[in-house]
Amino acid sequence: MRRVYYTYAVSIFTHSMFFQGAFLAIAALLLARWLHVASIIGNFLAVPIGSTPAYVYNTFVTAISSGELLTVLTLVVAAGVAVSIGYKLTQLIGPWLVLAPHSS
């Protein structure tokens, strides 16, 4: 029975979603430690909607030029992993949602 448990543990640890979830959790913890989320939300709410992309671009350029490369890299990795997980989940769950019976 121990072999079954070992095989199951190995299958969990070698699954790609396990590593993506681990990387996303680590990136989220690092971002929460380095950034104050309430101030980021407050800054986004203070910017008019039409100028949000320019604001995000200028914020990244300012962070890179002021030497906060690790923070920018962590944010980019977290966003990339989150998009990748979202894509994989839509590929996994999408067919079930299409084939699900609709109630009228």
C-alpha positions as CSV (number, residue, x, y, z in Angstrom):
1,M,0.0,0.0,0.0
2,R,2.9,2.3,0.6
3,R,3.8,2.1,-3.1
4,V,0.4,3.4,-4.0
5,Y,0.9,6.4,-1.7
6,Y,4.3,7.1,-3.1
7,T,3.0,6.9,-6.6
8,Y,0.1,9.2,-5.8
9,A,2.5,11.7,-4.2
10,V,4.9,11.6,-7.2
11,S,1.9,12.1,-9.5
12,I,0.8,15.2,-7.6
13,F,4.3,16.7,-7.4
14,T,5.0,16.1,-11.1
15,H,1.7,17.7,-12.2
16,S,2.2,21.1,-14.0
17,M,-0.6,22.7,-12.1
18,F,1.1,21.9,-8.8
19,F,4.2,23.9,-9.8
20,Q,2.1,26.8,-11.2
21,G,0.1,26.9,-8.0
22,A,3.3,26.9,-5.9
23,F,4.9,29.7,-8.0
24,L,1.7,31.7,-7.8
25,A,1.5,31.4,-4.1
26,I,5.1,32.3,-3.6
27,A,4.8,35.3,-5.9
28,A,1.7,36.4,-4.1
29,L,3.4,36.2,-0.7
30,L,6.4,38.1,-2.0
31,L,4.1,40.8,-3.5
32,A,2.1,41.1,-0.3
33,R,5.3,41.5,1.7
34,W,6.9,44.1,-0.6
35,L,3.8,46.0,-1.7
36,H,0.9,47.5,0.2
37,V,-2.2,46.3,-1.7
38,A,-4.5,48.9,-0.2
39,S,-2.3,51.7,-1.6
40,I,-2.2,50.1,-5.0
41,I,-6.0,49.9,-5.1
42,G,-6.2,53.5,-3.9
43,N,-3.8,54.6,-6.7
44,F,-5.8,52.8,-9.3
45,L,-9.0,54.3,-8.1
46,A,-7.5,57.8,-8.2
47,V,-6.5,57.4,-11.9
48,P,-9.2,58.1,-14.6
49,I,-10.1,54.9,-16.5
50,G,-8.9,56.1,-19.9
51,S,-5.4,56.8,-18.6
52,T,-4.9,53.5,-16.6
53,P,-2.7,51.8,-19.2
54,A,-0.4,54.8,-19.4
55,Y,-0.3,54.9,-15.5
56,V,0.6,51.3,-15.3
57,Y,3.4,51.7,-17.9
58,N,4.8,54.8,-16.2
59,T,4.7,53.0,-12.8
60,F,6.7,50.1,-14.3
61,V,9.2,52.4,-15.9
62,T,9.6,54.4,-12.7
63,A,10.0,51.2,-10.6
64,I,12.6,49.9,-13.0
65,S,14.5,53.1,-13.2
66,S,14.5,53.4,-9.4
67,G,16.1,50.0,-9.0
68,E,13.1,47.9,-7.9
69,L,13.7,45.2,-10.4
70,L,13.0,42.3,-8.1
71,T,9.5,43.7,-7.3
72,V,8.8,44.2,-11.0
73,L,10.0,40.7,-11.9
74,T,7.9,39.2,-9.1
75,L,4.8,41.0,-10.4
76,V,5.5,39.9,-14.0
77,V,6.0,36.3,-12.9
78,A,2.8,36.4,-10.8
79,A,0.8,37.8,-13.7
80,G,2.2,35.2,-16.1
81,V,1.5,32.3,-13.8
82,A,-2.0,33.6,-13.1
83,V,-2.8,33.9,-16.9
84,S,-1.3,30.4,-17.5
85,I,-3.4,28.9,-14.7
86,G,-6.5,30.7,-16.0
87,Y,-5.9,29.4,-19.5
88,K,-5.3,25.8,-18.3
89,L,-8.5,25.9,-16.2
90,T,-10.6,27.1,-19.2
91,Q,-9.1,24.3,-21.3
92,L,-10.0,21.8,-18.5
93,I,-13.4,23.1,-17.5
94,G,-14.5,24.7,-20.8
95,P,-15.8,21.5,-22.5
96,W,-17.9,20.7,-19.4
97,L,-19.4,24.1,-19.4
98,V,-20.4,23.8,-23.0
99,L,-21.8,20.3,-22.7
100,A,-23.7,21.1,-19.5
101,P,-27.5,20.9,-19.8
102,H,-29.2,24.3,-19.7
103,S,-32.3,24.7,-17.6
104,S,-35.0,26.9,-18.9
